[in-house]
Amino acid sequence: MKPWIELGTAQIPNNGGLLKLRQRDQEFSISLSGPRGELMNSRRFNSERELSLLGCAHLKQHKKARVVVGGMGMGYTLAAALEVLPPDAKVIVADLISEVVEWNRGPLGPAPVGPWTTAAAPCISVMCVSYWNSTTVTMMPCCWMSTTAPRG
């Protein structure tokens, strides 16, 4: 079996730990340092995809639908939203950790993640609370998904 290669790290704000992006062949993994372990893997992403499809399904016929994806992850939630939403929809991805956004623009680019770099999906990297307090945004509530690391 081939070893994992570390491609990047990112500090989670407020002493939340260290994220690690790793690759083995065509497989990618984002994990937390320590006993918490793996958060996301490019081989296991069905829950992200299905939740996004379910959450956006009622917007298929909604003109100029607006959706917010909370967290970039590996892009599977975003790719599924873009798959089901009409062409004039706008999806904003808000991520707390700018390195995760950069990983999607760089090393994760070749992964089977989807067309997240389209004009329909601008990516912002800000603390969500400060973004919502400083911006007037009208969005359709669909669903909220949070990836929580297992406790060790």
NORURRA-V568304 format. One record per backbone hydrogen bond with DSSP energy under -0.5 kcal/mol. CO is the residue of the C=O (numbers start at 1). NH is the residue of the N-H. Records with the same first field share a line. If there is no record, write none. Layout:
CO=NH, NH
This chain:
5=7, 23
8=21
10=19
12=16, 17
13=16
17=12
18=33
19=10
20=22, 31
21=7, 8
22=29
23=5
24=27
27=24
28=42
29=22
30=39, 40
31=20
32=37
33=36
34=37
36=150
37=32
40=30
41=44
44=41
45=49
46=50
47=51
48=52
49=53
50=54
51=55
52=56
53=57
56=59
57=60
59=62, 86
61=63
62=65
65=90
66=140
67=92
68=70
69=71, 94
72=75
75=79
76=80
77=81
78=82
79=83
80=84
81=85
86=89
90=67
91=122
92=69, 94
93=95, 124
94=71
95=126
96=98
97=100, 101
98=102
99=103
100=104
101=105
102=106
103=108
106=109
107=110
108=111
111=113, 114
114=116
115=118
118=121
120=91
122=93, 124
124=95, 126
126=128
127=131
128=132
129=133
130=134
131=134, 135
135=137
137=139
139=141
146=148
